Amino acid sequence: MSDVKWIKLVTEFFDDEKIKLIEAMPEADMVLVIWIKLLTLAGKKNMNGYIFLTSNIPYTDEMFSTLFDRPLNTVRLALSTFKKFGMINYEDDSIIKITNWEKHQNIEGLEKIKEQNRLRVARFREKHKKELEVKKLPLQSPLEELDKKRIDKIRLEGNITCNVTEIIDYLNKKTGKHFLPETIITRRVIKARLKEGRKINAFKWVIDVKCKEWLNTDMDKFLRPETLFGNKFEGYLNEKIIESKEEVNEKIN
């Protein structure tokens, strides 16, 4: 995945209340430097604000201390401050995500990244299409039963991938955002719900319900896969779409 070569740092950066509060803290300069380093690291990872070493290895405080060349205690102070001020969140108690990552992106640059992501997703889909074609070939091996189990497993993963892609495409269409179907957190939460037997229409219903309620409000930032399809999915699924007075009047009249 290509790096984001720039992040947006507005001229009003030091007018922000959170930054002013940080400036009043001990070691404020180092804490602010760590914040900028976190933003640039998130840009290098280019995972919608998520920061981790690999899919199975989150960054530790000690790793950040080494990468940022700052004392461990200062790194821990900075991270706890960022979490307290809502500047970062911890997913699964370990993976850091920059809150409101979109506001730190350059709009013109995002258009270029959007095109790169579109091409990457197209290649991703083509690859899985070819894999699905291979899976449909008749079994020829003497170890037919073993091969059948292996191919059934590959087919299941292929179906899950297609379902995740369709769900994320629908979410992006409804919200105008640019989530990627291959993101680790996204695949994890959707796959968990699919294994519970949830159908694609259930995901689309939750998207419709919460978009009607949250889109273009302060809750807009929560229109993301890990929130919509997480442990509150069951509750969202049983909600009804809230209609505005105008929509109700239109039906009546």
C-alpha positions as CSV (number, residue, x, y, z in Angstrom):
1,M,0.0,0.0,0.0
2,S,1.4,3.4,-1.0
3,D,2.3,5.9,1.7
4,V,0.5,9.2,2.2
5,K,3.3,11.6,1.4
6,W,1.7,14.5,3.2
7,I,-0.6,15.3,6.1
8,K,-2.6,18.5,6.7
9,L,-1.3,20.8,9.4
10,V,-3.6,23.9,9.5
11,T,-2.3,27.3,10.5
12,E,-4.7,27.3,13.5
13,F,-3.0,24.2,14.8
14,F,-1.8,25.9,18.0
15,D,-5.2,27.6,18.5
16,D,-6.9,24.2,19.2
17,E,-8.0,23.8,22.8
18,K,-6.4,20.4,23.1
19,I,-3.1,21.6,21.8
20,K,-3.2,24.6,24.2
21,L,-3.9,22.2,27.1
22,I,-1.0,20.0,26.0
23,E,1.3,23.1,25.9
24,A,0.6,23.7,29.5
25,M,1.8,20.3,30.5
26,P,5.3,19.2,31.5
27,E,7.4,18.1,28.5
28,A,4.9,19.7,26.3
29,D,7.3,20.1,23.4
30,M,8.2,16.4,23.3
31,V,4.5,15.4,23.6
32,L,3.6,17.6,20.6
33,V,6.5,16.2,18.6
34,I,5.2,12.6,19.4
35,W,1.8,13.7,18.1
36,I,3.3,14.9,14.8
37,K,5.3,11.7,14.6
38,L,2.1,9.6,15.2
39,L,0.3,11.5,12.4
40,T,3.2,10.9,9.9
41,L,3.4,7.3,10.9
42,A,-0.4,6.9,10.2
43,G,0.2,8.5,6.8
44,K,3.0,6.0,6.0
45,K,0.7,3.1,7.0
46,N,-2.2,4.5,5.0
47,M,-4.8,2.4,6.7
48,N,-7.4,5.1,7.4
49,G,-5.7,6.2,10.6
50,Y,-4.9,2.8,12.0
51,I,-1.3,2.3,13.2
52,F,0.2,-1.2,13.6
53,L,3.5,-2.9,12.8
54,T,1.8,-5.9,11.0
55,S,-1.6,-7.5,11.0
56,N,-0.7,-9.5,14.1
57,I,1.7,-7.2,15.8
58,P,0.5,-3.9,17.3
59,Y,3.0,-1.2,18.3
60,T,4.0,-1.2,22.0
61,D,5.0,1.8,24.0
62,E,8.6,0.5,23.9
63,M,8.5,0.4,20.1
64,F,7.2,3.9,19.8
65,S,10.0,5.0,22.2
66,T,12.6,3.5,19.9
67,L,11.0,4.8,16.7
68,F,10.4,8.3,17.9
69,D,13.7,8.4,19.8
70,R,12.0,9.7,23.0
71,P,12.1,8.5,26.6
72,L,9.6,5.7,27.4
73,N,7.9,7.6,30.2
74,T,7.4,10.6,27.9
75,V,5.9,8.3,25.2
76,R,3.5,6.8,27.8
77,L,2.5,10.3,29.0
78,A,1.9,11.4,25.4
79,L,-0.3,8.4,24.5
80,S,-2.3,8.6,27.7
81,T,-2.9,12.3,27.0
82,F,-3.9,11.7,23.4
83,K,-6.4,9.0,24.5
84,K,-7.8,11.2,27.3
85,F,-8.4,14.1,24.9
86,G,-10.0,11.8,22.3
87,M,-7.2,12.3,19.8
88,I,-6.6,8.5,19.5
89,N,-8.6,5.4,20.2
90,Y,-7.4,1.9,21.0
91,E,-9.1,-0.9,18.9
92,D,-9.1,-4.3,20.6
93,D,-7.1,-2.7,23.4
94,S,-4.0,-2.6,21.4
95,I,-4.2,-1.1,17.9
96,I,-4.1,2.7,17.8
97,K,-6.4,4.7,15.5
98,I,-6.1,8.4,14.9
99,T,-9.5,10.0,15.6
100,N,-11.1,11.9,12.7
101,W,-8.2,10.9,10.5
102,E,-9.8,12.6,7.5
103,K,-9.2,16.1,8.9
104,H,-5.4,15.5,8.8
105,Q,-5.5,14.7,5.1
106,N,-4.8,17.0,2.2
107,I,-7.9,17.1,0.0
108,E,-6.0,17.2,-3.3
109,G,-3.8,14.5,-2.2
110,L,-6.7,12.4,-1.2
111,E,-8.0,12.4,-4.7
112,K,-4.8,10.8,-5.9
113,I,-4.9,8.3,-3.1
114,K,-8.5,7.6,-3.8
115,E,-7.6,6.7,-7.4
116,Q,-4.7,4.5,-6.2
117,N,-7.1,2.7,-3.8
118,R,-9.6,2.2,-6.6
119,L,-7.0,0.5,-8.8
120,R,-5.8,-1.6,-5.8
121,V,-9.3,-2.7,-5.0
122,A,-9.9,-3.5,-8.8
123,R,-6.7,-5.7,-8.7
124,F,-7.9,-7.3,-5.5
125,R,-11.2,-8.2,-7.0
126,E,-9.7,-9.6,-10.2
127,K,-7.3,-11.8,-8.2
128,H,-10.2,-13.3,-6.2
129,K,-12.3,-13.7,-9.4
130,K,-9.5,-15.8,-10.9
131,E,-9.2,-17.8,-7.6
132,L,-12.9,-18.5,-7.7
133,E,-12.7,-19.8,-11.3
134,V,-9.9,-22.2,-10.2
135,K,-12.0,-23.4,-7.3
136,K,-14.7,-24.5,-9.7
137,L,-12.5,-27.0,-11.5
138,P,-13.4,-30.7,-11.0
139,L,-11.4,-32.7,-8.5
140,Q,-8.7,-34.9,-10.1
141,S,-6.4,-35.7,-7.2
142,P,-6.4,-39.2,-5.6
143,L,-6.7,-37.5,-2.3
144,E,-10.1,-36.2,-3.4
145,E,-11.7,-35.8,0.1
146,L,-8.7,-33.8,1.4
147,D,-8.7,-31.6,-1.7
148,K,-12.4,-31.1,-1.4
149,K,-12.1,-29.8,2.2
150,R,-9.2,-27.5,1.1
151,I,-11.2,-26.1,-1.8
152,D,-14.3,-25.7,0.2
153,K,-12.3,-23.6,2.7
154,I,-10.9,-21.5,-0.1
155,R,-14.4,-21.1,-1.6
156,L,-15.7,-20.0,1.8
157,E,-13.0,-17.4,2.1
158,G,-13.6,-16.2,-1.4
159,N,-17.4,-15.8,-0.6
160,I,-16.6,-13.9,2.5
161,T,-14.2,-11.6,0.6
162,C,-17.0,-10.9,-2.0
163,N,-19.5,-10.2,0.7
164,V,-17.1,-7.8,2.6
165,T,-16.5,-5.9,-0.7
166,E,-20.2,-5.6,-1.4
167,I,-20.9,-4.3,2.1
168,I,-18.1,-1.8,2.1
169,D,-19.0,-0.6,-1.3
170,Y,-22.5,0.1,-0.1
171,L,-21.3,1.8,3.1
172,N,-19.0,4.1,1.0
173,K,-21.8,4.9,-1.4
174,K,-24.2,5.9,1.4
175,T,-21.6,7.9,3.4
176,G,-19.3,9.3,0.7
177,K,-16.3,7.8,2.6
178,H,-13.5,5.6,1.3
179,F,-13.2,2.5,3.5
180,L,-11.2,-0.4,2.0
181,P,-12.6,-4.0,2.1
182,E,-9.2,-5.5,2.8
183,T,-8.5,-3.5,6.0
184,I,-7.9,-5.9,8.9
185,I,-10.4,-4.4,11.4
186,T,-13.1,-4.2,8.7
187,R,-12.7,-7.8,7.6
188,R,-12.6,-9.0,11.2
189,V,-15.9,-7.4,12.3
190,I,-17.8,-8.3,9.1
191,K,-16.5,-11.8,9.1
192,A,-17.6,-12.3,12.7
193,R,-21.2,-11.2,11.8
194,L,-21.2,-13.4,8.7
195,K,-20.2,-16.4,10.7
196,E,-23.2,-15.7,13.0
197,G,-25.4,-16.2,9.9
198,R,-26.1,-12.6,9.1
199,K,-27.0,-11.9,5.5
200,I,-25.8,-8.9,3.4
201,N,-29.2,-7.3,3.6
202,A,-28.8,-7.1,7.4
203,F,-25.6,-5.1,7.0
204,K,-27.3,-2.8,4.5
205,W,-30.2,-2.2,6.8
206,V,-27.9,-1.2,9.7
207,I,-26.1,1.2,7.3
208,D,-29.4,2.7,6.2
209,V,-30.7,3.1,9.8
210,K,-27.5,4.7,11.2
211,C,-27.0,6.9,8.1
212,K,-30.5,8.3,8.5
213,E,-29.7,9.0,12.2
214,W,-26.0,10.0,12.1
215,L,-25.1,11.3,8.6
216,N,-24.0,15.0,8.7
217,T,-24.2,15.2,12.5
218,D,-21.7,15.0,15.3
219,M,-22.1,11.2,15.1
220,D,-21.0,11.1,11.5
221,K,-17.5,9.9,12.6
222,F,-19.1,6.7,13.9
223,L,-20.3,5.7,10.5
224,R,-17.4,3.2,10.2
225,P,-17.3,-0.6,10.0
226,E,-15.9,-1.2,13.5
227,T,-18.8,0.8,15.0
228,L,-21.6,-0.3,12.8
229,F,-20.7,-4.0,12.6
230,G,-19.2,-4.5,16.1
231,N,-20.9,-5.8,19.3
232,K,-23.8,-3.4,18.9
233,F,-24.8,-4.8,15.5
234,E,-27.8,-6.8,17.0
235,G,-29.2,-3.6,18.6
236,Y,-28.8,-1.5,15.4
237,L,-30.4,-4.3,13.3
238,N,-33.6,-4.1,15.4
239,E,-33.9,-0.3,15.1
240,K,-36.3,1.4,12.7
241,I,-35.4,4.2,10.3
242,I,-36.4,7.5,11.9
243,E,-38.4,9.6,9.5
244,S,-38.3,13.4,9.5
245,K,-41.5,15.4,9.8
246,E,-41.2,16.3,6.1
247,E,-41.0,12.7,5.1
248,V,-44.1,11.8,7.3
249,N,-46.1,14.7,5.8
250,E,-45.1,13.7,2.3
251,K,-46.5,10.2,2.9
252,I,-49.7,11.5,4.5
253,N,-50.3,14.0,1.8
